[in-house]
Amino acid sequence: MHLSSKFICYSLLLLLSTTLFATDIENFVIYYSDKAQQSDFNKYSLIVFDSDSHPPLEALKEQGKIILGYISIGEIEKSRWYFKQFDNDKILIKENADWKDSYYIDIRNKKWISFVVEELVPRLLNKKFSGVFLDTLDDSIELERKYPKRFKGMKKAAARMVKAIRLNYPQIKIMLNRAYEILPEVENDIDYELGESIYTDYDFKTKKYYFVNKKLYEEQVTVLKKAKKNNPKLQIFTLDYWDPNQNKTIEKIYNIERKNGFIPYVSTVDLNKIIEEPKTSGAETKIESSPRKK
């Protein structure tokens, strides 16, 4: 699938504007709200914002920050501006039990692939985002794992989506969240891989944070390190969840992920606060707003 030349030209211009301010990434943040001030992001080289609700980008871009816009590939929220145009299609599968009003998508559908590549991505680039953060592809892969006959081809479609974005926008920054099963196929098509819930996670039933099973933790670390070995230019980030008042545990998480060679961030599961890394006195929490976007 190829887009019109205007999109390709735009991505080339985007490259010129971002490379002028190339920075080494030491700290990053994921923040899904629009209440924070510019100064709240001073220490972060890379920022992931929600694609629709976010602080102003211009001043942050002038500081040379890389700003990625969130796109949910495997789900659509009812609150998204484009939900209604897919509501009556066979693209929607069922509601996600953990995220109310968010529905799984059949990503094999050509209409959805075209919409993401030809409308969602250009919309972000027109807003001056540096690139995209691709989320929820794990959902599609998991559906095929659970129901192999009904959802045959979802894994291939997930990889195809990432490759289609890279093909049509060769110069933008792409971060992929998890989707480890397709990582060997797309590790050269992305700039950043995010390992969400590597060491800690959140249980929606008990509403408590917990440590990930040791075996699962080690498996994820192995996958991420292998991807880095295969593509030394690939940068590995981690996102773990924990109670922001428990500073010692948060410090431990940061230390463990850095020892793995990853770039870590620890936050609440809603991702609607900026949780600063604790030093000696503890983590500072800022700006509570809307629940986590999907």
Helices and strands as residue ranges (DSSP letters): H 5-19, E 28-31, G 38-41, E 46-49, H 58-62, E 66-72, E 75-77, G 83-85, E 92-95, E 102-105, H 110-115, I 116-120, H 121-126, E 131-135, H 137-146, H 154-168, E 173-177, G 180-182, H 183-186, E 192-196, E 200-203, E 208-211, H 214-230, E 235-241, H 247-259, E 263-267, E 274-275, E 285-286
